[in-house]
């Protein structure tokens, strides 16, 4: 495994995350229930979450100057989500409130092996619109990276990516949860980061070896997405950038909760990655280390590490 080197970035990356905010309720269970079966939980806890919010927190804790674009309901959960992001020094200026729909929420079943199954109520996340994006245009223009996922409408993401590319802002797409993808969106995507399951659902190519991952990269590149990282859980991540490609193995740890592993990876990566991709592998190794720390703690957002915690772990 490559040793973790301090990533040399003179000024912090400016990362804007467009995405979801959910109040996560985690139910700890010994194993996943069978159809028709009722199980008792061993513990229950609630915390701020959502793919977008987790990625933003991961970015800011890794040292990026971070802003958020999203939507909540006019309720206590929405106030809680905005407060949680503010506490992490994330710019929440572009979070709007929908008085007619509740704030997003998620029910997470977490088994004794740290694996999870998640049910999500999208709520206000699904009401984010291109008009909201237009209101956030200045924030997008002043970013180095714009990150989005699929827990908010694709037309909003497309509008944001168009503004980004008109202003030389790099775009990062995390197509999760996997759904049918607007091919026009890929034309404005600089880096796409699916996991192996999402990759197969989007391309029809099963990830089995290096050849299948290169075939996947070629598929996305033909559609417009210029660079690819496939995350493969505890095995690591495979990247393709121009003529370079490599499988970077994950750090071996005992996972307690994998809920925010992918989100931490993406936020940490964009905080460290140079805009010319010249330090892609070093940034990827940092993201792997950051994610490996997250999965050792319980709860998504509370377990996301700071830059200092990641560097300290690398010295052990």
VOPAGU-2260 file (C-alpha; in pm, 1 decimal, decimal comma):
REM VOPAGU-2260
SITE   aa  ch    i         X         Y         Z
SITE  UNK   A    0       0,0       0,0       0,0
SITE  UNK   A    1     129,6     344,8     -87,4
SITE  UNK   A    2     228,3     554,5     212,0
SITE  UNK   A    3      22,5     867,8     259,1
SITE  UNK   A    4     204,4    1183,7     160,1
SITE  UNK   A    5      93,9    1531,8     252,9
SITE  UNK   A    6     -79,2    1676,7     -51,2
SITE  UNK   A    7      80,6    2005,9    -148,6
SITE  UNK   A    8    -194,6    2255,3    -226,2
SITE  UNK   A    9    -100,0    2621,2    -178,8
SITE  UNK   A   10    -456,4    2744,7    -139,6
SITE  UNK   A   11    -749,2    2533,5     -16,5
SITE  UNK   A   12    -967,8    2393,8    -290,8
SITE  UNK   A   13   -1303,8    2564,6    -324,5
SITE  UNK   A   14   -1556,4    2281,0    -335,9
SITE  UNK   A   15   -1927,7    2333,2    -392,9
SITE  UNK   A   16   -2154,8    2036,1    -331,4
SITE  UNK   A   17   -2499,1    2020,3    -488,0
SITE  UNK   A   18   -2697,4    1746,9    -322,9
SITE  UNK   A   19   -2913,2    1589,1     -61,8
SITE  UNK   A   20   -2964,3    1653,7     306,9
SITE  UNK   A   21   -3129,7    1384,3     516,0
SITE  UNK   A   22   -3176,1    1324,4     884,5
SITE  UNK   A   23   -3038,7     971,2     926,5
SITE  UNK   A   24   -3191,2     734,7    1180,5
SITE  UNK   A   25   -2971,9     427,4    1227,8
SITE  UNK   A   26   -3109,6     101,3    1366,7
SITE  UNK   A   27   -2845,3    -144,7    1480,9
SITE  UNK   A   28   -2940,2    -510,3    1432,1
SITE  UNK   A   29   -2756,3    -840,4    1449,0
SITE  UNK   A   30   -2848,5    -934,4    1091,1
SITE  UNK   A   31   -3076,3    -820,9     810,9
SITE  UNK   A   32   -3439,2    -937,4     843,6
SITE  UNK   A   33   -3600,0   -1187,3     608,5
SITE  UNK   A   34   -3925,0   -1097,8     427,0
SITE  UNK   A   35   -4209,0   -1098,2     678,9
SITE  UNK   A   36   -3972,8   -1112,7     976,6
SITE  UNK   A   37   -3967,4    -869,2    1269,3
SITE  UNK   A   38   -3637,2    -803,7    1446,8
SITE  UNK   A   39   -3558,7    -607,2    1761,1
SITE  UNK   A   40   -3290,0    -339,4    1732,9
SITE  UNK   A   41   -2995,7    -326,5    1971,4
SITE  UNK   A   42   -2960,7      52,1    1943,4
SITE  UNK   A   43   -3106,6     355,4    1765,6
SITE  UNK   A   44   -2948,2     693,1    1690,1
SITE  UNK   A   45   -3010,8     998,2    1470,5
SITE  UNK   A   46   -2764,0    1231,0    1298,2
SITE  UNK   A   47   -2733,6    1469,5    1006,1
SITE  UNK   A   48   -2666,8    1295,2     676,5
SITE  UNK   A   49   -2753,5    1258,3     310,6
SITE  UNK   A   50   -2498,0    1191,3      38,8
SITE  UNK   A   51   -2454,0    1557,9     -43,4
SITE  UNK   A   52   -2421,6    1674,4     315,8
SITE  UNK   A   53   -2176,5    1395,2     398,9
SITE  UNK   A   54   -1959,8    1479,5      98,2
SITE  UNK   A   55   -1956,0    1847,6     191,4
SITE  UNK   A   56   -1854,4    1771,2     549,3
SITE  UNK   A   57   -1581,5    1535,6     427,5
SITE  UNK   A   58   -1447,5    1809,5     199,2
SITE  UNK   A   59   -1443,6    2082,8     461,6
SITE  UNK   A   60   -1291,2    1859,5     729,7
SITE  UNK   A   61   -1015,9    1771,2     483,4
SITE  UNK   A   62    -936,2    2139,3     440,2
SITE  UNK   A   63   -1149,2    2264,5     150,6
SITE  UNK   A   64   -1346,5    2587,4     150,7
SITE  UNK   A   65   -1692,3    2439,9     104,4
SITE  UNK   A   66   -2035,6    2563,2      -1,5
SITE  UNK   A   67   -2363,9    2373,7     -34,4
SITE  UNK   A   68   -2658,7    2394,6    -272,0
SITE  UNK   A   69   -2974,7    2212,2    -166,3
SITE  UNK   A   70   -3326,8    2228,6     -30,6
SITE  UNK   A   71   -3495,8    2143,0     299,2
SITE  UNK   A   72   -3850,6    2155,3     430,6
SITE  UNK   A   73   -3987,9    2420,5     662,7
SITE  UNK   A   74   -3953,2    2199,8     969,4
SITE  UNK   A   75   -3727,8    2123,4    1263,8
SITE  UNK   A   76   -3535,4    1866,6    1058,5
SITE  UNK   A   77   -3451,1    2132,8     802,1
SITE  UNK   A   78   -3332,0    2369,8    1072,5
SITE  UNK   A   79   -3122,0    2087,4    1216,9
SITE  UNK   A   80   -2959,5    2013,8     880,7
SITE  UNK   A   81   -2869,0    2377,6     813,5
SITE  UNK   A   82   -2734,9    2414,2    1166,9
SITE  UNK   A   83   -2525,7    2098,0    1126,0
SITE  UNK   A   84   -2362,4    2230,1     809,0
SITE  UNK   A   85   -2307,6    2574,2     963,4
SITE  UNK   A   86   -2133,6    2409,6    1259,0
SITE  UNK   A   87   -1891,4    2256,1    1008,9
SITE  UNK   A   88   -1816,3    2598,2     854,9
SITE  UNK   A   89   -1997,6    2518,2     531,3
SITE  UNK   A   90   -2155,4    2808,3     341,3
SITE  UNK   A   91   -2532,2    2743,9     353,3
SITE  UNK   A   92   -2636,3    3060,5     167,2
SITE  UNK   A   93   -2775,9    2854,3    -121,0
SITE  UNK   A   94   -2991,3    2617,4      82,8
SITE  UNK   A   95   -3354,2    2705,2      10,9
SITE  UNK   A   96   -3667,6    2609,8     205,0
SITE  UNK   A   97   -3981,1    2448,6      60,0
SITE  UNK   A   98   -4281,4    2509,9     288,1
SITE  UNK   A   99   -4489,5    2233,7     128,2
SITE  UNK   A  100   -4258,6    1930,9     159,8
SITE  UNK   A  101   -4070,3    1776,9     451,1
SITE  UNK   A  102   -3693,8    1758,2     485,4
SITE  UNK   A  103   -3535,3    1440,7     352,2
SITE  UNK   A  104   -3478,6    1148,7     586,0
SITE  UNK   A  105   -3322,0     804,1     582,5
SITE  UNK   A  106   -3373,2     485,4     783,1
SITE  UNK   A  107   -3050,8     285,2     801,0
SITE  UNK   A  108   -3041,7     -79,9     906,9
SITE  UNK   A  109   -2689,5    -159,5    1024,6
SITE  UNK   A  110   -2590,1    -520,4    1093,4
SITE  UNK   A  111   -2321,7    -661,1    1321,6
SITE  UNK   A  112   -2072,5    -679,5    1031,6
SITE  UNK   A  113   -2101,6    -308,5     957,5
SITE  UNK   A  114   -2303,3    -358,4     638,1
SITE  UNK   A  115   -2616,9    -155,6     580,5
SITE  UNK   A  116   -2943,9    -131,0     393,8
SITE  UNK   A  117   -3097,0     214,4     356,8
SITE  UNK   A  118   -3447,0     348,6     290,7
SITE  UNK   A  119   -3460,3     713,8     181,7
SITE  UNK   A  120   -3746,2     966,4     180,2
SITE  UNK   A  121   -3632,6    1232,5     -64,7
SITE  UNK   A  122   -3875,3    1505,0      40,2
SITE  UNK   A  123   -3747,5    1855,5     -30,6
SITE  UNK   A  124   -3435,2    1715,8    -197,7
SITE  UNK   A  125   -3654,1    1623,6    -495,0
SITE  UNK   A  126   -3779,8    1981,3    -527,2
SITE  UNK   A  127   -3441,6    2134,1    -610,4
SITE  UNK   A  128   -3485,8    2302,9    -948,9
SITE  UNK   A  129   -3286,0    2475,6   -1224,0
SITE  UNK   A  130   -3423,2    2805,1   -1088,3
SITE  UNK   A  131   -3254,5    2730,5    -754,7
SITE  UNK   A  132   -2932,8    2662,5    -944,1
SITE  UNK   A  133   -2953,2    2996,0   -1123,4
SITE  UNK   A  134   -2974,2    3166,1    -784,3
SITE  UNK   A  135   -2652,5    2986,8    -685,7
SITE  UNK   A  136   -2465,2    3069,3   -1006,8
SITE  UNK   A  137   -2208,5    3299,4    -843,6
SITE  UNK   A  138   -2115,1    3032,4    -590,2
SITE  UNK   A  139   -2064,5    2779,3    -869,0
SITE  UNK   A  140   -1855,4    3022,6   -1075,2
SITE  UNK   A  141   -1623,3    3082,3    -779,1
SITE  UNK   A  142   -1551,3    2711,9    -721,6
SITE  UNK   A  143   -1267,1    2482,8    -822,4
SITE  UNK   A  144   -1486,5    2171,1    -808,5
SITE  UNK   A  145   -1862,0    2117,4    -829,2
SITE  UNK   A  146   -1981,7    1782,5    -691,2
SITE  UNK   A  147   -2325,2    1624,6    -731,3
SITE  UNK   A  148   -2506,7    1293,9    -680,9
SITE  UNK   A  149   -2842,9    1146,8    -780,8
SITE  UNK   A  150   -3043,8    1218,0    -463,8
SITE  UNK   A  151   -3152,8    1547,6    -622,2
SITE  UNK   A  152   -3310,9    1597,1    -969,2
SITE  UNK   A  153   -3082,0    1552,8   -1268,4
SITE  UNK   A  154   -3216,3    1864,9   -1440,9
SITE  UNK   A  155   -3082,9    2072,8   -1152,1
SITE  UNK   A  156   -2745,7    1899,1   -1174,7
SITE  UNK   A  157   -2733,1    1953,8   -1550,8
SITE  UNK   A  158   -2806,0    2325,1   -1507,4
SITE  UNK   A  159   -2529,7    2349,3   -1247,0
SITE  UNK   A  160   -2276,5    2156,0   -1454,7
SITE  UNK   A  161   -2342,5    2381,6   -1755,5
SITE  UNK   A  162   -2266,6    2690,2   -1545,0
SITE  UNK   A  163   -1956,8    2517,8   -1410,2
SITE  UNK   A  164   -1814,8    2430,2   -1750,6
SITE  UNK   A  165   -1884,2    2780,3   -1885,9
SITE  UNK   A  166   -1660,0    2906,3   -1605,2
SITE  UNK   A  167   -1381,5    2643,7   -1611,2
SITE  UNK   A  168   -1502,0    2472,8   -1292,9
SITE  UNK   A  169   -1431,9    2098,7   -1274,9
SITE  UNK   A  170   -1737,7    1877,3   -1233,6
SITE  UNK   A  171   -1754,4    1555,2   -1032,7
SITE  UNK   A  172   -2054,3    1324,1   -1065,9
SITE  UNK   A  173   -2131,5    1051,2    -814,1
SITE  UNK   A  174   -2417,8     859,5    -983,0
SITE  UNK   A  175   -2565,4     728,9    -659,0
SITE  UNK   A  176   -2815,7     592,7    -608,6
SITE  UNK   A  177   -2789,9     448,1    -957,8
SITE  UNK   A  178   -3069,6     546,1   -1193,9
SITE  UNK   A  179   -3110,4     613,8   -1563,8
SITE  UNK   A  180   -2859,5     882,3   -1653,4
SITE  UNK   A  181   -2914,3    1176,6   -1885,7
SITE  UNK   A  182   -2638,2    1136,6   -2144,5
SITE  UNK   A  183   -2625,1    1513,7   -2188,2
SITE  UNK   A  184   -2510,9    1535,7   -1826,1
SITE  UNK   A  185   -2208,0    1319,1   -1902,4
SITE  UNK   A  186   -2095,8    1567,9   -2168,4
SITE  UNK   A  187   -2041,5    1817,6   -1887,1
SITE  UNK   A  188   -1876,9    1570,5   -1647,0
SITE  UNK   A  189   -1501,5    1583,6   -1587,0
SITE  UNK   A  190   -1487,6    1297,4   -1336,8
SITE  UNK   A  191   -1745,9    1027,3   -1271,6
SITE  UNK   A  192   -1718,3     818,5    -953,6
SITE  UNK   A  193   -1956,1     519,7    -932,8
SITE  UNK   A  194   -1912,5     212,0    -719,3
SITE  UNK   A  195   -1898,9    -125,7    -892,9
SITE  UNK   A  196   -2274,3    -187,1    -856,8
SITE  UNK   A  197   -2369,3     155,8    -989,4
SITE  UNK   A  198   -2119,7     118,0   -1272,7
SITE  UNK   A  199   -2275,5    -208,8   -1388,5
SITE  UNK   A  200   -2629,3     -71,0   -1367,9
SITE  UNK   A  201   -2532,0     232,6   -1576,0
SITE  UNK   A  202   -2322,8      55,2   -1840,8
SITE  UNK   A  203   -2429,9    -309,9   -1839,1
SITE  UNK   A  204   -2063,8    -404,0   -1791,7
SITE  UNK   A  205   -1998,6    -628,9   -1491,6
SITE  UNK   A  206   -1683,4    -532,8   -1303,0
SITE  UNK   A  207   -1470,1    -846,3   -1276,8
SITE  UNK   A  208   -1114,3    -745,9   -1367,5
SITE  UNK   A  209    -894,5    -470,9   -1509,5
SITE  UNK   A  210   -1020,0    -526,7   -1863,9
SITE  UNK   A  211   -1382,8    -475,1   -1760,0
SITE  UNK   A  212   -1291,3    -154,7   -1575,3
SITE  UNK   A  213   -1108,3     -19,4   -1879,2
SITE  UNK   A  214   -1408,8    -110,4   -2093,2
SITE  UNK   A  215   -1626,8      83,1   -1848,5
SITE  UNK   A  216   -1397,3     385,7   -1871,8
SITE  UNK   A  217   -1414,5     372,7   -2251,8
SITE  UNK   A  218   -1794,6     354,5   -2232,9
SITE  UNK   A  219   -1821,3     664,3   -2013,9
SITE  UNK   A  220   -1559,5     852,2   -2216,1
SITE  UNK   A  221   -1751,0     787,2   -2537,9
SITE  UNK   A  222   -2053,1     950,5   -2371,7
SITE  UNK   A  223   -1846,0    1250,2   -2261,6
SITE  UNK   A  224   -1724,1    1177,9   -1907,6
SITE  UNK   A  225   -1350,1    1233,7   -1933,0
SITE  UNK   A  226   -1214,7    1057,8   -1623,1
SITE  UNK   A  227   -1328,8     763,3   -1412,2
SITE  UNK   A  228   -1281,6     630,1   -1061,3
SITE  UNK   A  229   -1463,6     309,1    -966,5
SITE  UNK   A  230   -1478,0     243,3    -592,9
SITE  UNK   A  231   -1480,0    -126,5    -505,6
SITE  UNK   A  232   -1547,9    -131,9    -132,1
SITE  UNK   A  233   -1282,0    -297,0      79,9
SITE  UNK   A  234   -1080,0    -386,0    -232,0
SITE  UNK   A  235    -994,6     -25,3    -317,3
SITE  UNK   A  236   -1047,8     205,0    -614,5
SITE  UNK   A  237    -954,3     194,9    -983,0
SITE  UNK   A  238    -882,5     518,0   -1168,2
SITE  UNK   A  239    -848,1     604,4   -1536,0
SITE  UNK   A  240    -706,8     945,4   -1631,8
SITE  UNK   A  241    -595,0    1001,9   -1989,4
SITE  UNK   A  242    -354,1     711,5   -2057,7
SITE  UNK   A  243    -294,7     634,7   -1689,7
SITE  UNK   A  244    -483,3     370,1   -1495,2
SITE  UNK   A  245    -422,1     180,2   -1174,5
SITE  UNK   A  246    -595,2     -14,2    -899,0
SITE  UNK   A  247    -519,9     146,3    -562,2
SITE  UNK   A  248    -590,6    -100,0    -278,5
SITE  UNK   A  249    -789,0       6,2      26,6
SITE  UNK   A  250    -647,9      21,8     377,4
SITE  UNK   A  251    -738,8    -287,9     577,8
SITE  UNK   A  252    -951,5    -204,2     883,1
SITE  UNK   A  253   -1240,0    -356,8    1077,6
SITE  UNK   A  254   -1554,7    -182,9     954,6
SITE  UNK   A  255   -1821,8     -86,6    1205,6
SITE  UNK   A  256   -2045,0     125,9     980,7
SITE  UNK   A  257   -1991,6     164,6     604,0
SITE  UNK   A  258   -2276,9     413,4     550,9
SITE  UNK   A  259   -2061,2     715,5     461,8
SITE  UNK   A  260   -1758,1     536,8     315,9
SITE  UNK   A  261   -1820,4     646,9     -42,3
SITE  UNK   A  262   -1928,3     998,4      54,5
SITE  UNK   A  263   -1615,5    1047,9     263,4
SITE  UNK   A  264   -1402,4     925,4     -26,0
SITE  UNK   A  265   -1551,6    1177,4    -268,4
SITE  UNK   A  266   -1540,2    1476,7     -34,4
SITE  UNK   A  267   -1185,3    1399,9      75,3
SITE  UNK   A  268   -1070,8    1346,6    -283,8
SITE  UNK   A  269   -1204,3    1678,9    -411,4
SITE  UNK   A  270   -1049,1    1863,3    -117,9
SITE  UNK   A  271    -702,6    1736,9    -212,4
SITE  UNK   A  272    -710,5    1695,3    -590,5
SITE  UNK   A  273    -531,8    1956,8    -800,3
SITE  UNK   A  274    -735,1    2096,2   -1086,5
SITE  UNK   A  275    -487,5    1959,3   -1341,5
SITE  UNK   A  276    -520,8    1607,8   -1187,6
SITE  UNK   A  277    -140,9    1595,7   -1151,1
SITE  UNK   A  278    -165,7    1451,1    -798,8
SITE  UNK   A  279    -457,9    1218,2    -866,6
SITE  UNK   A  280    -300,9     909,3    -711,6
SITE  UNK   A  281    -185,6    1091,1    -395,8
SITE  UNK   A  282    -529,7    1247,5    -354,8
SITE  UNK   A  283    -690,1     907,5    -407,5
SITE  UNK   A  284    -470,0     747,5    -140,7
SITE  UNK   A  285    -566,5    1028,7      99,0
SITE  UNK   A  286    -934,2     966,8      21,3
SITE  UNK   A  287    -889,7     593,5      84,3
SITE  UNK   A  288    -730,8     661,4     423,4
SITE  UNK   A  289   -1004,6     907,4     514,8
SITE  UNK   A  290   -1274,4     657,5     419,3
SITE  UNK   A  291   -1101,6     382,3     618,4
SITE  UNK   A  292   -1128,6     597,6     931,7
SITE  UNK   A  293   -1495,7     676,6     871,0
SITE  UNK   A  294   -1600,8     310,8     856,0
SITE  UNK   A  295   -1443,9     242,8    1196,5
SITE  UNK   A  296   -1691,0     476,6    1369,7
SITE  UNK   A  297   -2066,7     459,8    1420,7
SITE  UNK   A  298   -2284,6     708,0    1235,1
SITE  UNK   A  299   -2214,9     870,7     898,8
SITE  UNK   A  300   -2133,5    1236,9     951,7
SITE  UNK   A  301   -1999,4    1204,6    1308,5
SITE  UNK   A  302   -1734,1     956,9    1187,9
SITE  UNK   A  303   -1589,7    1165,6     902,7
SITE  UNK   A  304   -1231,0    1258,4     996,9
SITE  UNK   A  305   -1042,9    1587,0     982,4
SITE  UNK   A  306    -724,6    1636,5     781,1
SITE  UNK   A  307    -512,8    1615,5    1098,4
SITE  UNK   A  308    -680,7    1289,0    1200,2
SITE  UNK   A  309    -609,4    1137,5     859,1
SITE  UNK   A  310    -244,9    1241,2     867,6
SITE  UNK   A  311    -206,9    1111,1    1223,6
SITE  UNK   A  312    -354,8     774,5    1122,2
SITE  UNK   A  313    -109,4     752,0     833,8
SITE  UNK   A  314     182,9     775,0    1075,2
SITE  UNK   A  315      70,0     483,4    1291,4
